[in-house]
Amino acid sequence: MILGKRPDIERFLSRPNEAIGGVGIRAALIYGRDMGVVRERGQLLAGKIAKDPNDPFDVAQLTDGDLDGDAARLEAELAAQSLMGGRRLVRLRFATEKASLDKLAAEALTRHAAGELNPDAFLLIEAGALGRDSHLRKAGEKAAGAAVIPCYEDEPGDVARQVREALAKDTLSLNADALQMFVARMPKERGVARQEIERLALYLGPGSGAVATPADLEPFLGVEPEASLSDAAVDAFGGRIGDAQAGLRRAAQEGEGGPAAVRMMGIHLALLRRILTLAKAGAGLQEAAKASRVFWKQEREVLRQARAWNLDELDRIQPQILAADQQCKTTGFPERLIAERLAMAVASRARRLGL
């Protein structure tokens, strides 16, 4: 079964021994492109299943390389009894694209989830991005006794929450503009992102009580925010096709992927929608921009765009953003090209509006 909602995922990770829908869970498949999130959730789950996730007596740690050399190894470990009397954990880190191993792992998961091996053992599989044709992914989604947790890139709101909570532990914080600036420049891989937050805390001075502003962050970031995906989205909605595509290429060189670029254009559309909705309700454009927390360096440009775009035009462009996001996740087409093509479509529409 698939656990897709955050509350369901957090509930399972904290209490994996509880039944879900009346069915006991014997296996978990955690997979996704963001291996930082996969590892983090895998470690949390392993700690709830075994008293010591590194105990060689109760925990078997395998990789796909182990299966490649011994096809019966995984089921043998799942059938084995605990030597110390606790719940046995079999942890498989699966990083291969070999169809034969994918099928082998799927068969083992299916048998174990059905209780055919050692029903008291727990199988934890941590994998990368599994496609829809993956036997392992299909087996996990189908098995009642297995929990499948897909790991997607964190949304900007999730990243902002992580930043606030982590800095608060050191009595530090960022004002609204600085938080927006920092989140826009954050790497999308969670493990690397956490390192960046820790590095920022050291830079600001743990325990100092500092409330950082954008000016405080610019020396730390080392580059101007104009190179960010946020600015590429602004350029697209401003009708500057060349600048938008150049910004996306710079962002790609800095490790920003296509899905993040598409998402940022969706965020900018939502920003314009909020400004125009407030203006329609009677607020002045500048007042509406302030209420929508427009980044101070982008305020003049965003106001220029708000005078040209309207709610109907935003409604016409939104389906293209949703379609591009879906293409990034399902088609296998180069993500950067999907994002660049979307930027071109948005910028072309903006030009027709006079921008």
N, C-alpha and C positions, 0 to 999 in steps of 0.2 A: 504494500500500500504506500501511496505517496503522501508525505508530510510537506505541504507547500507553504502553510501559513506560519508566520513567526511564533505565535503563541503555542501552536501544536508542536513545533520543533523544539522550543525551549522546554515545554512540559516533558517531552519524551527524553531529551538529553539529561534532564535533572532526575527523572524517575523512569529509567528504561525497563525496570522489572515489572511495572504495572501493565496490565493488559490494555489493549486498544480495541474497542468494540467487542469486548469479551474474548479476544484472542491474545494469547501470550506471544511476545515478540522474541524470536530466537536469533534474528539476523538484522543487520543494518547496513545499508549501502549509502555511503556519503560520497557524492561526486560533484564535479564542476570545474570550470576554468580557473576559478580563484582557489589555488591550492592552499593559500593561507587560511581561508575559511574552512576548507576541507580538513586540514590538519588540526585546526583549533577545535572544531566540533568533534573530530575523531578522538583527540586527546581527552576532551571533557567526558565523552561517552565511555572511553576505556577506563577512566578513573572511577566511574560509577559502577562498572561491571566487576573490575578486579581491584582488590585493596592496593596492590602494587602493579601497575601496568607493565613493569619491567621484570616481574617475577618469572624466572625461567620455568618454574614448576607448574604454575597455573596459567601462564600466558605463552602462546606460540606465536611468534612474529614471522610472517612470511612475505615474500615478494613474488611478483609474477615470474621472476627468474627461477625461484624454487619450483614452481609448477612446471616450467618449461623443461626442467631436468628430471622431474618425477611427477607424472600425471596423477598418481594416486595420493600424493602427499597431503593435499588439502582435505580430502574426505577422511584420511587416516587421522589427521589432527583433530577433526571434528568428532570422530568416533571415540577418541581417547578419553579416559576418565581423569579427573583432577587428582593429582598426587597429594595435595595438601587439604583436600576436603572443601575447598571453596568453589565458586563457579568458574569454570574454565573459559578462557577467552582466546579465541583464534583471530588474530589480526592480520589481514592481508592488505598490503599496499600494492595496488594494481595500477601499473603505468604503461602497459603494453597495448599495442594496436593489433596484435595477432588474433585473428578470428578464432583459431583453435583454442587459445587460452581463454578468450572471452566466453566461448561456449562451455569450456570445462568449468570455469568459475560459476557460470550460470547454473549448470547441472548440480554442482555441490550446494549452492545456495538453495535451490528448489528442494532438494532432498532434506537438507538440514531444517529449513523452515517448516517442512511438513512433519518433523520429528522423527525421521528415519535413522538419524545417527545418534549422537549423545544429546538427548533433549535438554540436558542441563548446561550444555555448552552455549556460548554466544559467539556468533560470527560477525566480525566487523570488517567491512571492506571499504577502503579509502581509495578513490579513483579520480582520474582527471575527467575531462569533458567526454562523456559517453554519448554517442549519437543515438538517434531514435532506432537505428537498426542494431544496436548492441544487444546481444542475447542476455548479458548480465543485467542490463537496465530493465529489459522486458521481464525477466524472471523476478526481479525484486518488486516491480510494480504489480505483478500478478499475484505473488505469494501473500497470503493473509498473515503469515507469521514473520514477515519481513517489513522493515520500515525503510523507505527510500527518501533520502534528503538531498534534493538538488541544491547546489550552492551557486548563487548568482553574484555578480558584482554588487557591492553595497550601493544603495541609493544615496544621493547627496545628503538627505536627511539623516540616514543612518550614520554616515561618516561624521556629520556635524555633531551628532549625539556622542559618538565615541570620543571626538576631540574634546568636547566640553567635560565629559565625565573623567577622562584621563588627566586633563589639566587641573581639574578641581581637586584631585588628590594631592596636588602640589601647591594648592591655593593660588592657582593661576587661571586666567581666563582671557578671552579675546572679545573685543566689541563686535557688533553685528557685521560691520564691513570687513574687519580683519578675519572673522570666522568664514565669511563667504569667500574671501580671497584665498585663505589657506586651504579650504575644502576643494576649491577649484584646481589647486595645484597638487593635491594629494595623489600619490600613486594608487592605483586601484587594487593592487594585491594587498590583502589585509595584513599579512606579516610585515611587509615593507612599510605599510602605512603606520603601523604601531611604532616601528623604529623611528619614523619621521616625527611622530608626536612626542616620543621620548626625547628626541634630539631638540625639539622646540622647547620642551620644558627645561632642559639644561641651558639652552640659550637664554631663556627669559629669567632663569634663576629660581629653582625650586624653593617654595616657601616665602617668596618675596611679595606675594599678593598682587603682582603686576596684572594690569588689564591692558593687553597689547592692542595697538591700532595698526592700520595698514602701513603706516610709515615705519613702525617698529619691525614689521615683518619683511619689508623689502630687502634689507641687507641679509636676512636669514635665508630667504628664498633664492637669492642670487640672480634671479632673472625677473624682468618686469612681467606683470600679469597679462600683458598684451599677447604673450605666446600661448596663453591657456586656451582650452576648448571653449570657455565662456566667451572669449573675445572672437573666436572663430564663428560662434553662433551669432554674435552681434553683427559681425561683418556680413554674414549670410542674410540676415533679416534687414540689413541696411543696403542690400543690393550690390555689395562689393564681392563679386564672384572670385576674382583672382586672390584678393586678400583672405577670403574665407578658406579657399582651398590651400593656400600657402600656410595658413594657420593650422589647418588639419594635418598637413604634412609635418610641420614642426612638432605638433603634439604627438604624432606617431613616432617621431624620432625620440621623444621623451618618454615613450612607453604607454601613451594613451591610445586605447583601442577604438575600433569603429563603433561598438555599442555605446561606449561612453560619449563619443562625439554626437551620435544620434540622440542620446538621452539629453545632452546639453542643449541641443536645438529645441527639444520638447520643453525643457525648463524655460528657455527664453520665450517660447511661444506662450507658455503659461503666465510668464511675467507680463508680457504685453496684454494678454487677456485680462489680467487683474487690473492693470492700469486703466484700460479702456472701460472695463465694467464700473470701476469707481468713478471715472469721468462721466459715464452715462448716468450714474446716480446723482451727479451734481458737483463732484469734486473737480478742482482745477487739475490740469495734467501734471504740473509740478508737485502739487499736493499729493496726487495719486501715486506718483513715482516715489515720493518720500515714504508714503505709507506702505509701498510695496518693497521697500528696502533695496532700491536700485543701487548698485555699486557706484560709489561717488565718482570714479573716473569715467564711468560709462553714462552718467546721467544725461548729458547733453545729447549724445547720440540716441539714447533710448527715447528721449522726448521727441526727437526728430522722427523716429520711426513711429511713435504713437500717433503722430499727426497724419501719417500716411496710411498706416494699416487701420483696418476696422474689424469688428467682431466677425462679420460674414467672411472676410478674406482669411482670417485665422481659422475659421471652421473649414474652409476649403483646403488649407494646407495641412491641417492636423492628420487626416488619413494617410498622407504620404509619409509623415514622420512615424506613425504607428506601423505602416507597412515596412519601412526601412528597418525599424527595430526588430520586427519579426523575421525579416530576411537575414539579419546578422545572426540570429539565433538558430535558424533552421536550414538555410539554403546551401551553406558551404561556400558561397560566393565571397571573394575577398572583401573583408569588412571595411577596409579603408576606402575602397572604390564605392561601396554602398553609401558611406558617409559623404564622400565628395560629390556623388551624384545627387544626393539629397540637398547638399549645400547649394549646388547649381540650380536645382528646382526652386528652392526658397528664394535665392537671390534674383532669379529671373522674374518671379512673381513680384518681388519688391521693386524691381526696375519698372515693371508695368504700372506700379502704383505711384511712380514718380520719384523713387529714391535713387 
